[in-house]
Amino acid sequence: MTGNPHLQQAVFRMAEERSCRRRIERLASALEAAFQIPPGTHLIWVLGDGTERNNREALETWAKHEVRRIQSEAVEQCMPQLSARLHRTLTQWENDRGIAP
């Protein structure tokens, strides 16, 4: 696909969103089985945001929010490591080019 880079980015973003949605669905399915969550609507108000039609959709909503929270926490926790690695990379680049720090 050549041509419009904005179109390419939009297509890529849509593919990523589909992939993420499928992963969330698989996670929700595994949790549904592990916790033996029955069909129904009783968990919409506990796990969902009120727009879901059934327990499964509520579980998917909950899983999506929790995965985002976990990812956000992980990014915050890796900031010191990223900072140290960036410092090493830039220092090495400066040393390789003979640039004084």
C-alpha positions in Angstrom: 0.0 0.0 0.0 1.8 3.1 -1.2 0.5 6.6 -1.5 -1.2 8.5 1.4 0.7 8.0 4.6 -2.3 9.1 6.6 -4.4 6.4 5.1 -1.6 3.8 5.8 -1.5 5.0 9.4 -5.3 4.7 9.7 -5.3 1.2 8.3 -2.5 0.2 10.6 -4.3 1.7 13.6 -7.5 -0.2 12.7 -5.6 -3.5 12.4 -4.0 -2.9 15.8 -7.4 -2.1 17.4 -8.9 -5.3 15.9 -6.0 -7.3 17.2 -6.2 -5.8 20.7 -10.0 -6.4 20.7 -9.4 -10.1 19.8 -6.9 -10.4 22.6 -9.3 -8.9 25.1 -12.0 -11.2 23.9 -9.7 -14.2 24.5 -8.7 -13.0 27.9 -12.4 -12.5 28.8 -13.2 -15.9 27.6 -10.5 -17.5 29.7 -11.6 -15.6 32.8 -15.2 -16.5 32.1 -14.3 -20.2 32.0 -11.9 -20.0 35.0 -14.5 -18.2 37.2 -17.4 -20.2 35.7 -19.4 -17.0 35.0 -22.9 -17.9 33.9 -24.8 -16.3 31.1 -27.0 -13.4 32.2 -26.8 -9.7 32.9 -26.2 -9.6 36.6 -22.5 -8.5 36.3 -23.1 -5.6 34.0 -23.3 -3.2 36.9 -20.3 -4.8 38.7 -17.9 -5.2 35.8 -19.2 -3.1 33.0 -20.1 0.5 32.4 -23.8 -0.1 31.8 -23.8 -0.2 28.0 -23.2 -4.0 27.8 -25.9 -6.5 26.9 -24.7 -9.4 28.9 -22.1 -10.7 31.4 -19.6 -11.6 28.7 -19.6 -8.0 27.3 -19.3 -6.7 30.9 -16.3 -8.9 31.5 -14.7 -7.7 28.2 -15.2 -4.1 29.3 -13.6 -4.9 32.7 -10.7 -6.7 31.1 -10.0 -3.9 28.7 -9.9 -1.3 31.5 -7.7 -3.5 33.7 -5.3 -4.2 30.8 -4.9 -0.5 30.2 -4.3 0.1 33.9 -1.7 -2.6 34.0 0.0 -1.3 30.9 0.0 2.2 32.4 1.6 1.0 35.6 4.2 -1.0 33.7 5.2 2.0 31.7 5.6 4.1 34.8 7.7 1.3 36.5 10.0 1.0 33.6 10.8 4.8 33.3 14.0 4.6 35.4 15.3 1.7 33.2 14.4 3.6 30.0 16.1 6.7 31.3 19.3 4.8 32.2 19.3 3.0 28.8 18.8 6.2 26.9 21.6 7.8 28.8 23.9 4.8 28.0 22.9 4.9 24.3 23.5 8.7 24.0 26.7 8.5 25.9 27.9 5.7 23.7 26.9 7.6 20.6 28.8 10.7 21.8 31.8 8.6 22.6 31.7 6.9 19.2 31.6 10.3 17.5 34.3 11.8 19.7 31.9 14.3 21.2 32.8 15.3 24.8 29.9 15.0 27.3 
